[in-house]
Amino acid sequence: MIFTADQAERLIAHQRAYYFTGRTRSAAFRKKMLRQLKQAIESNEQAIYEALHHDLGKSDFEAYVTEIGFVLSSISYMLDHLDEWLQTEAVKTPIHLQPASSWIIREPYGSVLVIGPFNYPFQLVMEPLIGAIAGGNCAVVKPSETAVHTAAIVKKVISETFPTEYICVIEGEREETATLIQASFDYIFFTGSAEVGKIVMKAAAERLTPITLELGGKSPALVDQTADLAKAAERIIWGKFINNGQTCIAPDYVLVHHSVHEQFVSEMVQVLHRFYGKDASVSPDYGRIVNQKQFDRLARIIQREREHLFYGGSSRRDDLYMEPTLLCNVAWDGPAMEEEIFGPILPILLYDNLAEAIHHIRLLPKPLAAYMFTENKQAAEYFIENVPFGGGCINDTISHVGNIHLPFGGVGPSGMNAYHGKTSFETFTHAKSLLKRSTAIPMRIAFPPYKDKLKWIKPLLR
């Protein structure tokens, strides 16, 4: 049954009524809810493993490190720091406003909407939900309809832990998502493709609803002639093929200096064999494509780039297996460079000088992540200063997402706003600015008639 606009508004009204009781605002309540969520996740750990394996072929290790453990660690961090973040922040008051005091408080938004994607279907709904709870909000969670088994366990965990007037899960297809994004939520947090992100942003604009968009893009990895090629190959292969390449910050393509190209590609093949064996289809650590639609899209890229196929390329549609695939000497205007790949296909391009490589990177939309492998400090600084991207690493890939002290988010077409750690708390709260003026002293200088008061005010405002 379709979830209607009237149902959405009734749910929001129900949550707002609960929010305006004030129950969600105390530190004690927020921490109690976070502890309950943590306990529920731990109690359902085995079921979460099974769901992630059904949906994406994830191993238990990968499921724990990138999803379950990631979320549990985030909850622990919130519990450790929430009291500190909820403290009123006193700020200075300029002399021309004295006597007065000024301060900032973090105010919850109210009822917030969290929409998750299929690629990390547990982590990427729970992580923003943690921020929403820590911020003192009520929430509606819409998990991905593509990862059906994980969506079911997300609903189970949340529905058995929280009342719907506080946190509610709405399952469904695109129609339900379309209904939700047009409803009167106080905040929308969306993770997914740029194409759908535009639709969400347009719907939010109709109500001037504040939003966070966590999108993606073609994230480059650049390997220069000074790089430790063995370590670069290991870290790029790991970052690319974890979750079968279905990671928003995975290296989408590699730029390698022509002088080390052959050695680097050889290293990559050795790493693939070491990580997944010569037949990755039997590796317990190698996942699967989420569905046939995504599989067919990726298969078309391989078919169109057949002349550049260096390694891999085989696939089985019946079990959604796609071999780790390396494409060499790919052209900037080739099929593999038309859109974010989001799968186990890695195009490799050559470059002669760093400025040329960066010029080409900047012709593409600003990516969510970027990586450079180099032992040249000046080259790394040049890369960081001249390539716009959301976040990234030097001599590694994707690890920045695991540092809870770093904000995570895109820029422009790869997203807006950020979260993780304290930034999640800030994202799901409004910084309310306040000034309290003394009534003991009159404010005559500020009031008309002004006459020759300007000579007194000018020195104060210079």
N, C-alpha and C positions, 0 to 999 in steps of 0.2 A: 504494500500500500504506500502511495506517495505521501511524503511528509509535506504538508501544505504550509503556505505562508501564515495562515491563521494559527496553525499549531505552533509554528516558530515563534510568533509574537506572544502566544499564551505561555510558552516555555520561558521566554525572556522575562515576561511580567512576573512569573512565578519566582524566577531567580532574583529579580530586582527586589521583590518583596522580602525575600530571605536576606539579601545583601543589606537592605535598609534597616533590618533589625539590629545591625551592628555586630552580629556574631562573628563574621569573618575577619574582623579588623584587629582583634587582639593578637599579640605575639603568641600567647599560649594556645589559642585556637589554631593558628596557622601551623605551629610546630606539631600539634597533635595530629592534624590532618596529614602532614608530611610523614609522620611516623606511621600512621595507618596505611598510607600508600606504600611505604617501604615494606612494611610487614606483608601486605597483600601481594606485592611483587615476589617477595621471597617465598611465600607460600605457594605461588603458582609458577615457580621457576621452571619446573619440568614441562609444564604445559606450554610455556612460552618457547622453550627450546623446540618442542615438537611443531608448534605453529610456524616458527621461522624456517624450520627445515622443510615443511610442506610448501610454503610460499616461495622460498628462494634457495632451497638446498643448503642452508647455512649449517656449518658444523657447530657443535656446542661451544667450542672455544671461541669461534668468531661471534656467535650469538651473544656470548657473555661479555666479551671485551667491547664489542661495538654497540651493544644494545642494553642488555640487562645490567651489567656491571657499570656501564657508563651512567645509567640512570640512578642506580643505587648510590654511586659516588657523588653525584650531583645533589641528591637529597641530603646526604651527610654533610656536604659543604653548606647547604642552605641552613640546616639545623645549627651548625656551628657559628654562623655569622648573622643570622636573622635579627637577633636582639640588637646587635651593633648597627645594622642598616636602618632599623626602625627608629633610631634616636633622632630627635629633632636636630637639624643642622643650623647652628647659629652662624650668621654671617655679619660682616661689618656694615655699618650704616654711615654714609658720608656726612660730613659736618653740616652741610646745608639742610639736612633733614633731622638733625638732633634737636631736642633729646628724643630718641626713639630706639627701638630694638627691632632687628630683622632676623627672620629665620625661614627655613625650608622644611616642609614635611612631605613625605611620600604618600600620596593618596591613591587608593585602588581605583580602577576604572569602573568596575561594577560587574556586568555580565560579559564575558569575553568568549570569542569563538576561536578554536584551534583546529586547523585543517591539516592533516598529515598526508605524506606521500607513501608510495609502495616500497621504496628501496630500503629504508630502515624503519619499517612500519611500527615498531614498538618505541624505539628511542625518540623518533621525531614527532610523536604525539606526547609522550611522557615528559620529555625535556622542557618544552614550552609550558606544559601543564604544571610542572613544578614551579616555574616562574610565576604562573598565574596564582597558584595557591600561596606562595610566599608573598606575593603582592597584595593578598587579601581579597581576591576576586572570587566570583562564581564563574563557572566555565561550562561551555558545551564543546564536546570533542567530536570531530568527524574524522574517523580513521579512513584510510584508503580502501576503496571497494575492490581494488586489484589484489591486495594481500588479504584474502578473505579469512584465512585461518587466524592470522594475527589480529585482524579487526574483531573477530569473535572473542579472543582472549582479552583484548583491551576492554571490550564491553563488560566481560565477566569481572575483571579486576576492579573496574571503576564502579559498576552497578552494585557489587557486593560490599563496597567500601564506603560509598558516599550516597546521600539522598539526592534525588534528581534536582531538587530545588537548589542544591549546591553545585554538584558536578553531574553532568548527564552526557551519555554517548548517543549520537544519532548515526546509525548505519544507513547505507543506501548508495545509490549511483549518482550520476552527474546531476540529475534532477533535484536530489536532496541538497547537494552542494550549492546549486544555483539558488535554491530557496533560502538557504542559510546565509549566503553572502549578501542577499538583498534585505535581510532582516535588520532590526534596529539594535544590533549589538553595540557595546561601548568600545570594543576593540576587536580587531581581527588579526590573527597570526596565521599566515599561510606558508606552507612549504610545498614546493612543486615546480612545475615547468614555468618558463617565462611566458609562454603562450597563455596558460591559465592564470598566471599572475596578473596579466593585463586585464583579464575579465574581472578578477577579484578587486583590483584597484579601481576599475571603472565603477563597479557596484558600490564600493566603499565611498567613492567620491560623491555619489548621489546623496549620501547622508553625512558627508564629511566625517566618516568614521576613521579614526587613526588606525594605521596598519603596520605590520611588519611583513615583508616579503622575503622569504629565503628561497632563492631561485638557483641558477646554475650558470652554465656557459662553458666555453672551450678553454679549460685551464691548462696553460702551457708548462712544460718542464724543459728547461734549457740546460744542456751539458756542454761546458766549454772545454778547451784543450788542456786545462790544468786540473780537471776534475779527477777524483779517485773513481775510475770507471767501474771497478768491481762493486764498490759500495753504491755508486749511482745506479747501476743496473739492479741491484738487490732492492733498493728503496723505491725505485720507480715501478718495478714489477709488482712489489708488494702493494703499493698505493693504488696501482691501476687495477689489479686483478682480484683484490679483496672484494667480496660481495659480487663477484663476476663482472666487475667494472661498473656496477650500478651504484656509483657513489658520486654525489654532486661535486665533490672536491677532488675526485680522481684526476691524475694527469690525463688530459684528453688527447694531447699529442706531444711529441718530443722533438725539440730542436737540438741537433747535435753538430758540433764543429766538424767540418769535413775531414780534418786531419786525424780525428779519432773515431770516425764513424764505423769503420769495419771492426775495430777492436771492441767498440761499445756494443754493437749488435751481437757479436759473438758472445760477449759476457751475458747479454740478456737471454740468449737461448740457453746457456748453461744454468742460469738462475731459474728459468722456467722448469727445466728438467729437475733441478734440485728441489724446488718448491712443490711441484705437482706431478713429477714423473714424466715419462715420455708419452703416456696416455692420461691426460688430465681427467678423462671421463670416469676413471676408477679411483681418483683421489678423493678421500673423504673431506678434504679441505677446499675443494673447488665447487663453487655453487652453480646455480642454474639461472637462466633468464626467467623473468617473472611470469610471462605469458606468451602466447603465440603472436600476438600483435607486435610486441617488442622484438620477439625473435625474428619475425619476417622483416621488420625494418632494418635490423642489424645484418641479416643475411643479404639484403639488397646492397648494403654498403660494400660488403666483401665481394659480391659479384661484380659490382661496378669498378672496384679497385683491383681486379684479378691480376692485372699486369704488374702490380706492385707488391703482390703477396710474397713475403719472405719466409714466414713461419706460420703454421696453423691453417686456419681457414675451413676446417671440416666442422660439421654440425649435425645434430639429430633433432628434428622438430618434435618427434614423439615424446622425448623426455626433456626438451628445451635445453639440451647441451650445446654449447658453442665453444669450440677449442680456443685457447689463448692465441690471438692472432696478431702478428707484427706485419705492418705494411712499410716498405722501405722506399725512400726517394719519392715520397708523395708530393704532389704539386699543391701550392697554396689554394688554387682554385679547383682542386679535385673533389670528388664525391665525399671523401672522408672529412673534408674540412668545411662542409656546408652547414653542419649543425652539430650540437653537442652529441657525442657518440653514445654515452651512457650504456656501455657494454664492453665485452672483452676484446676490443679491437684497438690497437695502438699504432697510429700513423707516426712515422719517423721522417722528419724533414732535415735537410742539411742547410748550414749557413756558413758564411765566410768571416763575417765580423759582427760584433755584438750590436753595433748601432743598426746594422741592416736587419738583424733578427728582431730587435725591439720595434723597429719600424713596422714590420709585418704583424707582430703581435698587436700593436696599437691600431691596426686597421680593422681588427675584429672587435666586437662588443666587449666591454670591460668584464673580465672573468671573475668568478667567485674566488679562485685561488691561482697562485702561480708559484713555481719552484725553480731554483737555480742550483746547479751543482758546479762548484768552483773552489779552488784554493786561493783565488785572487780576491783579496778584500776589496780592492777598488772596483773590480768588475761586479761584485755582489752589490756594493753600494750604488753603482750606476744602474743596475737592474732594478733595485728597490725604488730608486728615485724616479725612474723613467717609465716603469710599467705600472699602470693603474690596475689594482685588483683588490678583492676583499680582504684576503689574508693569505699567508703562505709560509714557506720554509726555505732556508738555505741549507743545502746538503741533506735534505730529507723531503718526504712528501706526506701529506695529510696529518702529520702529528700535531700541528698547531690546534686542530679541533679538540684534541685531548687535554689541552691546558686550560683548566677551568678559570684561570686568571686572565685569559685572553678573550675579548669579545669576538663572537663569530657572526659574520654577516657579509653580504655582498655590497656592491656599489653599482648604481645605475641599473643596467639590464640584468645584473646578477643578484639584485636584491636591494632592500633598503631597511635600515635599522639592524639591530644585532641582539644576540642573547648569549647565554651561558654564564654561570656564576652570578656575580653581583650585577652584571649587565642584564641578566634575565629579570632580576628583581626591579631594576630601573625601567626596563621595557614595559613591564606590566603595572607600573605605577606612574602617576603624574606628579611632577615636582611642583608642589603648590607653594608659591612665594607669599610671605606675609610680612607686614610692617605694623608695629604698634607704636603710636605716637603718644607722647606725654601730653596731658591737658594742663600741666602746671604752668607752662610758658606759652603765651600767645604767639600766633604765627603771622604777625602783622606784616612782615616784609613780603610775604607771599600773596597778600590780598590787595586788590585795588582799593583806593586809587594809587597808581604806581609813582606818579610824579618823578622825583629824582632817586628812586630806589635802585635803579639800574647800576649806579656806581657802587652800591653795596653788594649787589649780587654777583657782578662780574668776577671779582677775585675768588669767589667760592666755586665757580664753575669753569675754571681754567685748567 
